[in-house]
Amino acid sequence: MPFLLRLVVYAPNGDRLGTLPHPLSCDTGWPLDDVPSLRLRYSAHALGADLLASPCEVAVEWSVDGQTWTEDPDSRFLRIKRAVNDVDRTGTAVYEMPGYGWQLRKVVLYPGGTLVDGKRAFLSATAGEILQTFLAEAKARGTALGLDWDFTPERDSADESWSKVLTIYYEPGLDALTTLINLAEQGVCDFRMQGRTLQVFNADPGGELDRDLASGDAPVDLRYGRDIVDAPDEGTLEDLANAVLVVGDDGFRVSFSSGATAGPWGRWETYVGQGGVSDMGTATLLAQAALTRAAAERIQRTRQITLDTARWLPWRDYRPGDRVLAPGDGGVLEPLRIRQITLVRDERGHITGNLILNDRFLERTVRLARRTAGIVGGSTAEGGSGARPAPEAPSPRTPAAPAGLIVNPLAYLDAAGTAQGQITATWGAVIADGGGVALTVGGYELFARRNEQGAPWFLIAVTEATDTTATYSPLPVGQQWAFKVRAVNLGQRGPFSAEVAVTIPNDPHAPPVPSAPQLSTRLGVIRIGWDGLGAGGEAMPRDFHRLRIWMQDPLAPGWAEVGYLQAAGSVVVPGQPYGADREVRFTTVDYSGNESAPSPGAVIATVPLVAGDAAEESITTGNLTANAVTADKLAVGAVEAEHIAAEAVTAGKLEAVLTLSTRIVAGSPAAARVELNSAGLRAFNPDGVQTVDISAASGAVAIVGQFASGTVGRRIIINPAGAVDPEIRFYPGSGSNFARMYVDGDGSIVHVSGLSPDGTRRSAVIQRGDEWRAYVYDPATNLAGGGYMLATPAEMEIGYNDIGANQNRFRFTSSSVEYRGRWSYSGVEAGLIMFALNLSSGSSYSNIGWGATLLSVPLCVVGAEYSSGTGASTLSMFVRSRTTSNFGIAAATTTNTGQPVVAMIWAWRQ
């Protein structure tokens, strides 16, 4: 029997009422991670019309035999909207019904618990914890009593532990449906309704709503003529761009180019503006996401399906979220993900439908959009507190430890194509001190270290009070790093949060599938060419490493690698039997080891060197005249080493200039080696990574990896192995207490000394276009630990700063000179002397010491006041008898008996 649909009516949150057997039409759409919809046309004169007279629920069920009917997920709808025309004699009504989960719009978040800036905080919370808070609180208020759920704060609807947590803040009044869709858009979860039960799953590949039906022994393959009758594609170049400008905080701006060939109208640009971004790694991630989305024509693939002849049927064999084989570009079957199923039933009961599909490029764009949504933190708190600030205490209070720290690590490619790590850290705002008294903090400090016992902590980011999100890059991929954060209040630092450790991921994306091989045969060999592009005509990414060339006999399958290329070009494969087919295909590999799916294959057979029916060994040397075999009669590779006598090839036998058409290799062809080919001279390490490149075209020399002036003693090492960034290290005569110099992401030159003899200090000098800084710091904390100098176009500072917030400095600007900090003096060379002196009652005081015998007699002024009591607040006093060791002061009038006096002295030497 054909594929059938029927409509079943239920009372609101109640029992089955009956069926609607005669719809004029019904159009049902099932999207992934959204609310489904049903559009129904039904005559008031038809059987069952009375069931639609009042609000009800309508379920869509399917069957292939007319006996067994199934209501699949997202197939229960609410009759809440209708349209009728009283002059229409047919009495046709149109009902537009959203899915049962639409009721989540009527579940809103109420204020509760501690509010941060008027928002409810969910700290290190799972999707289950957030959604259950909405639903459980709503049910307690008597809201949406028929709606149920089968997940918990700990496990999803498939009984799997939640794979992601997030720290997020929601405004009271936000509805549960908006929250659920936002979580799905950020890649935290997938969702659907099963009847009246909300089901939420981890949004992981291979999960309940991401089944792979495109591979294996029996893939779901939707084919033209059998399953698909129409395949319209709608494409647009409106979003095309090959350059992007990223603008962040504090004047941070940087531009990126995709490196791809210019579009039909040349260079097109786009823009990403995001507050909170100030490091190159995060900017690179945002730029790569934007350029990937804008790299090619955006295509919506719609495939009209027929249910009369189809082998594979919707819901029975596939559902939204599944990956199936379906016609893509040029009708070639490729894995495509089902984003929506639509089925239409007419008044005769005939059913048609269509699928909206995403290819792997669009799916990657969706993942990138989710990834950048996590970086920009669109739904995290702005910080602050809704509580009334407490009165300021005489000394700064210690803020409480931040809660809810989560760290999201990502990988990106730097300008050299090397995978680097980036993290986005988010934590809960601190709104009280350790005793629970309300407090508005001044900011936060984020620290990191290798996740190894005894490894030192480094300060990697400082944020303002309103910012509870920080980003940092680069970090080495494949390593575990630990993070912690603390709040700061007027220089008083609070305790650290609990530590969070994450593994910095490697680049997970393989290069594009390469274009098909270009094959030709001549002189008994196969020449295999590649144009350097992907199957869709796209350029290879910056981390492209090599193209692997595979060959097999179609009659005896078994792929074997026969060579590789690192750019567009060709290789020759000799030694294949005449007339035997050989199938060739490519794969691409990046520097992280990710390998693409195979390219389309191509088949060719070699042809004999001579025409005719000459049998093997029928032509011997006796049949050849002198000089009959010339260079153009020899096949490439036909003359091998064993065919050449010792010392037979001498200088006189060689041309003055030899041109290579293949390569000369010393070492392993696929591992550590030195190689000479038509492109130049190259060297590779044991992993097959290129370390030296001398170009034959330009003579340019590129060396990748470590370069050292020696192995022991005083030496210089450039780009040392294991360094996070390229740098130069200067080693002493013995030991490993090296100094180093490197350039950071904004073009600053950074000089860092070795450790001090006691191991507690380092010094650094940073030179940037608009800043010069020299300072001493504590390497264990990466915080200030001594003297410093700072020069910018607007000011010059010289002073002292340490982790205990002890700061004293001179500041010079175009308008003034100022001193900030506490003043003290000592020694015979003191030039400016300031101190206060407590005096007893009297009218004169002599022999007041300077504290040292100065090099010259200073000038001096004095002021005085009663420090307590009821006397006059100030006194008139003057200085007398100044010498290099002491001075005297006298009052114009005798001070009040018993009233202590404070004299304030300011002296200077000319």
C-alpha positions in Angstrom: 0.0 0.0 0.0 1.1 3.6 -0.5 2.4 5.9 2.3 -0.6 7.2 4.2 -1.3 10.1 6.6 -4.2 10.6 8.9 -5.3 13.3 11.5 -6.3 12.3 15.0 -8.0 14.8 17.4 -7.4 14.9 21.1 -8.9 17.0 23.8 -6.5 19.6 25.3 -4.2 17.6 27.5 -6.8 14.8 27.3 -8.0 11.7 25.5 -8.5 10.8 21.9 -11.7 12.2 20.4 -11.7 10.9 16.8 -10.2 11.4 13.4 -10.5 13.9 10.6 -11.0 11.6 7.5 -11.7 14.2 4.8 -9.2 17.1 4.9 -9.3 19.3 1.8 -5.5 19.7 2.3 -3.0 19.5 5.0 0.6 20.8 4.9 2.9 19.7 7.6 6.5 20.9 8.2 9.0 19.3 10.6 12.1 21.5 11.0 15.1 20.5 13.1 15.4 22.3 16.4 12.4 24.5 15.9 8.6 24.4 16.3 6.8 22.3 13.6 3.6 23.5 11.9 0.4 22.1 10.4 -1.8 24.0 8.0 -5.2 22.3 7.6 -8.1 23.1 5.3 -11.3 21.4 6.4 -15.0 21.8 5.3 -17.6 22.5 8.0 -19.8 19.9 6.2 -17.2 17.1 6.4 -17.3 14.3 8.9 -15.4 15.2 12.1 -15.7 19.0 11.5 -17.4 19.3 14.9 -14.1 18.1 16.5 -12.5 21.3 15.3 -15.2 23.6 16.6 -13.3 24.3 19.9 -9.6 24.3 20.8 -8.1 20.8 20.6 -4.9 18.9 19.7 -4.4 17.3 16.3 -1.9 14.5 15.8 -0.4 13.5 12.4 0.1 9.8 12.1 1.6 7.7 9.2 1.2 4.2 8.0 2.4 2.0 5.1 -0.3 -0.7 5.5 -3.4 1.1 6.8 -3.3 -1.0 9.9 -0.4 0.2 12.1 -0.4 3.9 12.7 2.5 5.8 14.3 2.7 9.3 15.7 6.3 10.3 15.4 8.2 13.1 17.3 7.0 16.7 16.7 3.7 15.5 15.3 1.2 16.9 17.9 -0.3 20.3 17.1 -2.4 22.9 18.8 -5.6 24.2 17.2 -5.3 27.8 18.3 -5.6 29.9 15.1 -8.4 29.6 12.5 -9.8 31.6 9.5 -13.3 31.3 8.1 -15.4 33.1 5.5 -19.2 33.2 6.2 -20.2 33.7 2.6 -18.2 30.6 1.5 -20.9 28.0 0.8 -18.4 25.2 1.2 -17.8 26.2 4.8 -14.0 25.8 4.4 -12.0 26.8 7.4 -8.2 27.2 7.5 -6.4 26.2 10.6 -2.8 27.1 11.3 -1.5 25.0 14.1 2.0 25.2 15.8 3.5 22.1 17.5 2.7 21.2 21.0 6.0 22.7 22.2 4.8 26.1 21.2 3.3 26.3 24.7 6.9 26.9 25.9 6.3 30.5 24.9 3.8 30.6 27.7 6.4 29.5 30.3 8.3 32.5 31.6 11.2 32.9 34.0 10.2 34.5 37.3 12.7 36.4 39.7 14.2 34.1 42.2 17.4 33.5 44.2 20.2 36.0 43.9 19.8 38.5 41.1 22.9 39.9 39.4 22.1 43.2 37.7 18.5 42.2 37.8 19.1 38.8 36.1 18.9 35.2 37.3 22.3 33.5 37.3 22.9 29.9 36.1 26.5 29.1 37.0 28.2 26.1 35.4 24.7 24.8 34.5 23.7 22.1 32.1 20.9 22.6 29.6 18.8 20.2 31.7 19.3 22.3 34.8 18.3 25.5 33.1 15.2 24.1 31.3 14.0 22.2 34.3 14.2 25.4 36.4 11.8 27.0 33.9 9.4 24.0 33.7 9.4 23.0 37.3 8.8 26.5 38.6 6.0 27.0 36.0 4.3 23.7 37.0 4.4 24.8 40.7 2.5 27.9 39.6 0.0 25.8 37.7 1.3 26.7 34.2 1.4 24.2 31.2 0.3 21.3 33.4 0.0 18.9 30.4 3.6 19.5 29.2 6.1 17.0 30.6 9.9 16.3 30.1 12.1 13.3 30.4 15.5 14.8 31.0 17.2 15.8 34.3 19.8 18.3 35.3 22.4 15.5 35.1 21.3 13.4 32.0 19.7 14.1 28.7 16.6 12.4 27.2 18.8 9.6 25.9 20.1 9.0 29.4 23.5 10.4 28.5 25.5 12.7 30.8 25.3 16.3 29.5 28.4 17.1 27.5 28.4 20.9 27.9 27.9 23.4 30.8 27.6 27.2 30.6 27.5 30.2 32.8 24.6 32.4 31.7 22.3 35.1 33.0 18.6 35.5 32.0 16.2 38.4 32.4 13.1 37.5 34.3 10.2 37.4 31.9 12.2 35.5 29.2 10.1 32.6 27.9 11.3 28.9 27.8 10.9 28.5 24.0 13.3 31.4 23.2 15.7 30.0 25.8 15.5 26.5 24.3 16.1 27.7 20.7 19.0 29.9 21.9 20.6 26.9 23.5 20.2 24.9 20.3 21.7 27.7 18.2 24.8 27.8 20.5 25.2 24.0 19.9 24.4 23.1 23.5 21.5 20.8 22.7 19.0 19.5 20.2 15.3 19.1 21.0 12.0 17.7 19.9 8.5 16.9 21.3 7.3 13.3 21.7 3.6 13.7 22.1 3.3 16.1 25.1 6.8 15.3 26.4 9.8 17.6 25.7 12.9 15.7 24.8 16.3 17.4 24.9 19.6 15.8 23.7 23.3 16.5 23.6 24.1 18.2 20.2 26.9 15.8 19.5 27.7 14.1 16.1 26.1 10.7 16.0 23.6 11.6 18.7 19.8 11.0 18.7 19.2 13.9 16.3 22.3 13.5 14.2 22.3 9.9 13.0 24.7 9.0 10.1 22.6 7.0 7.6 24.9 8.0 4.7 27.6 5.4 5.4 27.8 1.7 6.2 26.7 -1.4 4.2 23.1 -0.2 3.6 23.1 3.6 3.4 19.8 5.6 2.9 20.4 6.7 -0.7 17.8 9.0 -2.2 18.1 8.7 -6.0 16.6 10.5 -9.0 13.6 8.9 -10.5 13.0 6.5 -7.6 12.9 8.7 -4.5 13.4 12.2 -5.9 11.6 13.8 -8.8 12.7 17.4 -8.6 15.8 19.1 -7.3 15.7 22.9 -7.3 18.7 24.8 -5.9 18.6 28.5 -5.0 22.0 30.1 -4.9 23.1 33.6 -4.0 26.4 35.5 -4.0 25.1 38.3 -1.8 27.2 37.3 1.2 30.4 36.6 -0.7 33.6 38.2 0.7 37.3 37.4 0.7 38.5 40.0 3.3 37.2 40.9 6.8 37.9 43.7 9.2 37.7 42.7 12.9 37.3 45.6 15.4 37.5 44.9 19.2 38.2 46.8 22.4 40.6 49.6 23.1 41.3 50.4 19.4 42.1 46.8 18.6 41.5 46.2 14.9 43.0 43.8 12.4 42.1 42.7 8.8 42.3 39.3 7.4 42.1 37.9 3.8 41.0 34.4 2.8 43.9 34.1 0.3 41.3 32.8 -2.2 41.2 34.0 -5.8 39.3 37.3 -6.1 35.6 37.0 -6.9 34.0 38.0 -10.2 34.2 41.7 -9.2 37.5 41.5 -7.3 38.0 42.0 -3.6 34.8 42.2 -1.5 35.0 43.0 2.2 32.9 42.4 5.3 33.1 43.5 9.0 33.0 41.9 12.4 32.7 44.2 15.4 32.8 42.6 18.8 33.5 44.1 22.2 35.7 42.2 24.5 38.1 41.0 21.8 41.6 42.2 22.2 43.8 39.2 21.3 44.9 38.0 17.9 43.7 34.4 18.4 40.1 35.3 19.1 40.1 37.8 16.3 41.4 35.1 14.0 38.7 32.7 15.1 36.0 35.3 14.4 37.6 36.2 11.0 37.9 32.6 9.9 34.2 32.0 10.8 33.2 35.1 8.8 35.3 34.2 5.8 34.1 30.6 5.8 30.5 31.8 5.8 31.3 34.2 2.9 33.6 32.0 0.9 31.3 30.7 -1.7 27.8 30.8 -3.1 25.1 30.0 -0.5 22.8 27.3 -1.8 19.5 26.1 -0.5 19.0 22.5 -1.7 15.3 21.4 -1.9 14.6 17.9 -3.0 11.0 17.0 -4.0 10.3 13.4 -3.0 7.8 10.9 -4.4 6.2 8.4 -2.1 4.7 6.1 -4.8 8.0 4.6 -6.0 10.4 5.5 -3.2 12.5 2.9 -1.6 13.1 5.1 1.5 10.2 6.8 3.2 10.1 9.7 5.7 9.8 8.8 9.3 10.0 5.2 8.6 13.5 5.4 7.3 14.8 8.9 8.0 13.8 12.0 10.0 15.0 15.6 10.6 18.7 15.7 11.7 19.7 12.5 9.9 22.5 12.5 7.3 21.6 10.6 4.1 23.0 10.2 0.6 21.2 12.5 -1.8 22.0 14.3 -5.1 24.2 17.3 -4.5 26.2 19.3 -7.1 25.7 17.9 -10.6 23.4 15.2 -9.2 26.3 13.4 -7.5 25.3 11.5 -4.4 26.9 13.0 -1.3 26.2 13.0 2.5 23.6 15.7 3.2 21.8 16.5 6.5 18.0 16.8 6.6 17.1 20.2 8.0 13.3 19.9 7.3 10.7 17.4 6.1 7.5 18.8 4.5 4.6 16.5 3.5 1.4 17.7 1.7 -1.8 15.7 1.5 -4.5 16.8 -0.9 -8.2 16.1 -0.8 -7.8 12.8 -2.7 -5.4 11.6 -0.1 -2.4 11.8 -2.4 0.8 12.8 -0.6 3.8 14.7 -1.9 6.7 16.2 -0.1 10.1 17.8 -0.1 13.3 17.9 1.9 15.6 20.8 2.8 19.1 19.6 2.9 22.5 21.0 4.1 25.8 19.9 2.5 28.9 19.5 4.6 30.0 23.1 3.9 26.7 24.6 5.2 26.8 22.3 8.2 30.3 23.5 9.0 29.0 27.1 8.7 26.3 26.3 11.2 29.0 24.9 13.6 31.2 28.0 13.1 28.2 30.2 13.9 27.6 28.3 17.1 31.3 28.4 18.0 31.5 32.2 17.6 28.3 32.6 19.5 30.1 31.1 22.5 33.1 33.4 22.0 31.1 36.7 21.9 29.0 35.6 24.9 25.8 37.2 23.7 23.8 36.0 26.6 26.3 36.2 29.5 26.0 38.8 32.2 27.2 42.4 32.0 28.1 42.2 35.7 27.3 44.5 38.5 24.7 44.0 41.2 21.1 44.7 41.8 21.8 45.1 45.5 22.4 48.5 47.2 26.1 49.0 47.6 27.3 48.9 51.2 29.0 52.0 52.8 32.7 52.1 52.1 34.8 50.7 54.9 38.0 52.4 56.2 40.0 49.7 54.4 39.1 47.7 51.3 37.1 44.6 52.0 38.1 41.2 50.5 35.7 40.1 47.8 34.3 36.6 47.7 35.6 34.0 45.3 33.9 33.9 41.9 31.6 30.9 41.2 30.7 29.2 38.0 34.0 29.4 36.1 33.7 27.6 32.7 36.4 27.6 30.0 35.6 26.8 26.3 38.7 25.9 24.3 38.9 26.1 20.5 41.4 25.7 17.8 42.3 28.1 15.0 44.9 28.5 12.3 47.5 31.2 12.5 49.0 33.1 9.6 51.4 30.2 9.0 48.7 27.6 8.9 49.7 26.2 12.3 46.9 25.1 14.7 46.8 27.2 17.8 44.5 27.2 20.8 42.1 29.9 22.1 40.0 30.0 25.2 36.9 31.9 26.3 36.4 32.0 30.0 33.1 33.0 31.7 32.3 33.2 35.4 29.7 34.5 37.8 29.8 38.1 38.9 30.9 38.7 42.5 28.4 40.9 44.4 29.5 40.5 48.0 32.5 40.2 50.2 33.5 37.0 52.0 31.0 37.7 54.8 28.1 38.1 52.4 27.9 41.9 52.6 27.1 43.7 49.3 30.1 44.8 47.4 30.8 46.2 43.9 34.2 44.9 42.8 36.6 46.8 40.6 37.5 44.0 38.2 38.7 40.4 37.8 42.1 38.7 37.1 42.2 35.4 35.1 45.2 33.1 35.7 46.4 30.0 33.7 49.1 27.4 33.9 50.0 24.0 32.4 47.9 21.5 34.2 51.0 20.0 35.9 51.8 19.9 39.6 54.2 22.7 40.5 53.8 24.6 37.2 53.7 28.4 37.7 50.6 30.4 37.3 50.4 33.3 34.8 48.1 36.3 34.7 46.6 36.2 31.2 43.7 38.6 31.4 42.3 41.5 33.4 38.7 42.7 33.0 36.6 45.6 34.2 33.9 45.2 36.9 31.2 44.8 34.3 32.9 42.1 32.3 32.8 38.5 33.4 34.1 37.0 30.2 37.7 37.0 29.0 39.5 35.5 26.0 43.1 34.5 25.5 45.4 33.1 22.8 47.6 31.5 21.6 47.9 28.3 23.6 49.6 25.0 22.4 47.1 22.5 21.1 47.0 19.1 22.7 48.0 20.3 26.1 46.0 20.5 29.3 45.8 23.9 30.9 44.2 24.9 34.2 42.5 28.3 34.9 41.3 30.2 37.9 39.9 33.7 38.5 39.6 36.2 41.4 37.9 39.5 42.0 39.7 42.7 43.0 38.3 45.5 45.2 40.3 48.7 45.5 43.5 46.7 45.2 42.4 44.0 47.7 42.4 40.7 45.9 39.9 38.0 46.9 40.3 34.2 47.0 40.5 32.3 43.7 37.6 30.4 42.2 37.8 26.6 41.9 40.3 25.6 39.2 39.0 24.4 35.9 41.2 22.2 33.6 40.6 21.8 29.8 42.5 20.2 27.0 43.3 22.6 24.2 41.9 20.9 21.1 43.7 20.4 17.8 42.3 21.5 14.5 39.5 19.0 13.8 38.7 20.0 10.2 40.1 18.1 7.2 41.1 20.0 4.0 38.5 20.1 1.2 38.0 17.0 -0.9 40.4 17.5 -3.8 39.4 17.7 -7.4 39.4 14.6 -9.7 42.7 13.3 -11.1 43.8 14.4 -14.5 45.2 11.3 -16.2 47.2 10.7 -19.4 49.5 7.9 -20.7 52.5 8.1 -22.9 55.5 5.9 -23.4 54.0 3.2 -21.3 53.6 5.3 -18.1 50.7 7.0 -16.4 50.9 10.7 -15.7 48.7 11.9 -12.9 48.0 15.6 -12.6 46.2 17.8 -10.1 45.1 21.4 -10.4 45.7 22.3 -6.8 42.0 22.9 -6.0 39.2 21.3 -4.1 36.3 19.4 -5.7 34.2 22.6 -5.7 36.9 24.7 -7.2 38.0 26.2 -3.8 41.6 26.9 -2.9 43.4 24.7 -0.4 43.5 26.2 3.2 46.6 27.6 4.7 47.3 24.4 6.7 47.2 22.2 3.7 50.2 19.8 3.8 50.1 17.4 0.9 47.9 15.5 -1.6 48.1 11.7 -1.3 47.8 9.8 -4.6 46.1 6.4 -4.5 45.9 3.7 -7.2 44.2 0.4 -7.5 43.3 -2.3 -10.0 39.5 -2.2 -10.4 39.4 -5.9 -10.9 41.4 -6.6 -7.7 40.4 -3.7 -5.4 42.9 -2.5 -2.8 44.1 1.1 -2.7 47.9 1.8 -2.5 49.6 5.1 -2.2 51.8 5.8 -5.2 53.0 9.3 -4.5 52.1 12.7 -3.3 52.1 16.4 -4.2 52.4 19.6 -2.1 51.0 21.9 -4.8 49.5 21.7 -8.2 51.6 19.5 -10.5 51.9 15.9 -11.7 53.7 12.7 -11.0 54.4 9.7 -13.2 53.8 6.1 -12.4 55.8 3.6 -14.5 55.7 -0.2 -14.5 52.0 -0.8 -15.1 51.0 -3.6 -17.5 49.7 -2.5 -21.0 46.0 -2.3 -21.4 45.1 -2.9 -17.8 42.8 -0.4 -16.2 44.1 1.6 -13.2 41.8 3.6 -11.0 43.2 6.8 -9.3 41.9 9.0 -6.6 43.2 11.7 -4.2 43.0 12.6 -0.6 44.3 15.8 1.1 46.1 16.0 4.5 46.7 19.0 6.7 49.5 19.7 9.2 47.3 18.4 12.1 47.0 15.0 10.3 43.3 15.4 9.3 42.6 13.7 6.0 39.8 14.5 3.6 37.3 12.1 2.0 38.5 10.7 -1.3 38.1 12.7 -4.5 36.1 11.4 -7.4 38.1 8.6 -9.2 39.4 8.4 -12.7 40.4 5.3 -14.8 43.0 4.9 -17.5 45.1 2.1 -19.0 48.7 2.3 -20.3 49.4 1.9 -24.1 52.3 -0.1 -25.6 55.5 1.6 -26.7 55.1 0.4 -30.2 52.0 -0.4 -32.3 51.3 -3.9 -33.6 51.3 -7.4 -32.1 55.0 -7.8 -31.0 55.1 -10.4 -28.3 57.2 -10.0 -25.1 60.9 -10.7 -25.8 60.3 -11.1 -29.6 62.6 -8.1 -30.2 66.1 -8.8 -29.1 69.4 -6.9 -29.4 70.1 -8.8 -32.7 67.1 -7.2 -34.3 68.3 -3.7 -33.5 70.7 -1.7 -35.6 73.3 0.6 -34.1 71.8 3.8 -32.7 68.3 2.6 -33.2 67.3 3.2 -29.6 67.4 7.0 -29.0 66.4 9.1 -26.1 62.9 9.7 -27.4 62.3 5.9 -27.7 62.9 5.2 -24.0 60.0 5.2 -21.5 60.3 7.3 -18.4 61.7 5.0 -15.7 62.6 2.2 -18.2 66.3 2.5 -17.6 66.9 1.6 -13.9 70.0 1.4 -11.8 70.6 -2.3 -12.5 70.6 -1.6 -16.3 73.6 0.7 -16.0 77.2 -0.7 -15.6 79.4 0.7 -12.9 81.1 4.0 -13.9 79.2 3.9 -17.2 77.7 7.4 -16.6 80.5 9.9 -16.6 80.5 13.7 -16.8 80.9 13.6 -20.6 77.7 11.6 -20.9 75.7 14.3 -19.1 74.2 17.5 -20.5 75.7 20.8 -19.3 72.3 21.5 -17.7 70.1 18.7 -16.3 66.4 19.4 -16.0 64.5 17.3 -13.5 61.0 16.0 -14.3 60.8 13.9 -11.2 62.5 14.0 -7.8 65.7 12.8 -6.2 65.3 11.7 -2.6 67.8 11.0 0.1 66.1 9.3 3.0 62.6 7.9 3.3 60.2 9.1 0.5 57.4 9.7 3.0 59.4 10.6 6.2 62.7 12.2 7.0 64.5 13.1 3.8 66.2 15.7 1.6 64.5 16.0 -1.8 65.5 17.7 -5.1 62.8 18.3 -7.6 61.7 20.7 -10.3 60.4 23.1 -7.6 63.7 23.3 -5.7 65.4 21.7 -2.7 63.4 20.6 0.3 64.0 18.9 3.6 61.5 17.1 5.8 61.5 15.8 9.4 60.5 12.3 10.5 56.8 13.3 10.6 56.9 14.3 7.0 56.7 18.0 7.9 58.7 20.3 5.6 61.6 22.1 7.4 63.6 23.6 4.5 62.5 25.1 1.2 64.8 26.5 -1.4 62.8 27.7 -4.4 64.0 27.0 -7.9 61.9 29.8 -9.3 63.0 32.6 -7.0 66.0 31.3 -5.0 64.1 32.2 -1.8 65.1 30.2 1.3 62.6 29.2 4.0 63.7 27.3 7.1 61.0 25.8 9.4 61.9 24.7 12.9 64.8 25.2 15.3 68.1 27.0 14.2 71.0 27.1 16.7 74.4 28.6 16.8 75.7 25.7 18.9 74.6 22.9 21.2 76.3 23.8 24.4 77.8 26.9 26.1 76.8 30.4 25.2 74.6 30.2 22.2 71.6 31.6 20.3 68.6 29.4 19.3 66.1 30.7 16.9 62.6 29.3 16.8 63.4 26.7 19.5 61.4 23.4 19.6 58.4 23.5 21.9 58.1 27.3 22.0 54.6 28.7 21.9 55.6 31.5 19.5 58.6 31.9 17.3 61.4 33.5 19.4 65.1 33.9 19.9 66.7 32.5 23.0 70.1 33.6 24.5 71.6 30.9 26.7 74.4 31.5 29.3 77.6 29.5 29.5 76.0 26.8 31.5 72.5 25.9 32.6 69.2 26.8 31.0 68.4 30.2 32.5 67.9 31.8 29.1 66.7 35.2 28.0 64.4 35.5 25.0 63.0 37.9 22.5 59.9 37.5 20.4 57.1 39.5 18.6 53.6 39.2 19.9 50.3 39.5 17.9 50.2 43.3 17.6 53.8 43.7 16.4 55.4 44.4 19.8 59.0 43.4 20.4 59.2 41.7 23.7 62.6 41.1 25.6 62.5 38.9 28.7 65.5 38.3 30.9 66.5 35.1 32.7 65.6 34.5 36.3 67.2 36.4 39.1 69.8 34.4 41.2 67.1 33.7 43.9 64.6 32.7 41.2 62.0 35.2 42.3 62.2 37.9 39.6 62.5 38.5 35.9 62.6 41.8 33.9 61.0 42.5 30.6 61.1 45.3 28.0 58.1 45.7 25.6 58.5 47.9 22.5 55.3 48.8 20.6 54.6 51.6 18.1 52.7 53.6 20.7 54.2 52.2 23.9 57.6 51.4 25.5 57.6 49.6 28.8 60.4 48.2 31.1 59.5 46.4 34.3 60.4 43.8 36.9 57.9 41.1 37.7 57.3 37.9 39.7 57.5 34.9 37.3 55.4 32.7 39.6 52.4 35.0 39.2 53.4 37.1 36.2 52.4 40.1 38.3 54.4 43.3 38.9 57.3 42.9 41.3 59.5 46.0 41.3 60.5 49.1 39.4 59.1 50.0 36.0 59.2 52.7 33.2 56.4 53.4 30.8 56.4 55.8 27.8 53.5 56.5 25.5 52.7 59.5 23.2 50.7 61.0 26.1 52.9 60.4 29.1 56.0 59.1 30.8 56.0 57.2 34.1 58.8 56.1 36.3 58.1 54.2 39.5 57.6 51.1 41.5 54.7 48.6 41.5 54.3 45.1 43.2 51.6 42.5 43.8 50.8 44.0 47.1 49.5 47.1 45.4 52.5 49.2 46.6 52.8 51.8 43.9 54.9 55.0 43.9 55.6 56.9 40.7 56.3 60.1 38.9 54.1 60.9 35.9 55.1 63.4 33.2 52.7 64.8 30.7 52.6 67.8 28.3 50.8 69.8 30.9 52.3 68.8 34.3 54.5 66.6 36.5 52.9 64.7 39.3 53.9 62.2 42.0 51.6 59.4 43.1 52.2 57.3 46.2 53.8 57.7 49.6 56.9 59.8 50.2 60.0 59.0 52.2 63.6 60.0 52.0 67.0 59.0 53.4 70.8 59.6 53.0 73.1 62.5 52.6 72.0 63.1 49.0 68.3 63.6 49.8 67.1 66.5 47.7 63.5 66.7 48.8 62.7 66.2 52.5 59.1 66.0 53.8 58.0 64.7 57.2 55.7 65.5 60.1 56.8 66.1 63.7 54.9 65.9 67.0 55.7 68.7 69.4 54.9 69.3 73.0 53.6 72.7 74.3 56.0 75.6 74.1 57.1 78.5 71.9 60.4 77.3 70.3 62.1 74.1 69.3 65.7 73.6 68.3 68.1 70.9 67.1 65.5 69.1 65.0 67.5 66.7 62.9 67.2 66.1 59.2 67.9 62.4 59.7 71.3 62.7 58.1 74.1 65.2 57.6 73.2 66.5 54.2 75.6 67.6 51.5 74.3 71.2 51.7 72.0 73.3 53.8 68.5 73.0 52.6 65.8 75.6 52.4 62.8 74.9 54.5 59.2 75.9 55.2 57.0 74.7 58.1 53.3 74.6 59.0 51.7 73.5 62.2 48.4 72.7 63.8 46.9 71.3 67.0 46.4 67.6 66.6 43.6 67.5 69.2 41.9 69.6 71.9 40.1 72.9 71.7 42.9 75.3 70.7 43.1 77.1 67.4 43.3 74.7 64.5 46.5 76.3 63.0 49.6 78.0 64.4 51.9 80.6 63.0 55.5 79.2 63.1 58.8 79.9 61.3 62.2 78.2 60.7 65.5 79.4 62.1 69.1 78.2 62.6 69.3 75.8 59.5 72.4 73.7 59.2 73.3 70.5 57.2 72.4 68.4 60.2 69.5 70.1 61.9 67.2 73.2 62.2 64.9 74.9 64.7 61.4 76.3 64.6 59.6 78.9 66.7 56.0 79.9 67.3 54.9 83.5 67.0 52.9 82.9 70.1 53.2 80.4 72.9 51.2 77.3 72.2 48.4 76.3 74.6 49.8 74.3 77.5 49.1 70.6 77.3 47.9 70.7 73.6 50.0 68.5 71.3 51.2 70.1 68.1 51.9 68.6 64.7 54.5 70.4 62.6 54.8 69.6 58.9 58.2 70.3 57.3 59.1 70.6 53.6 62.7 71.2 52.7 64.8 71.0 49.6 68.4 71.5 48.5 69.2 73.8 45.7 
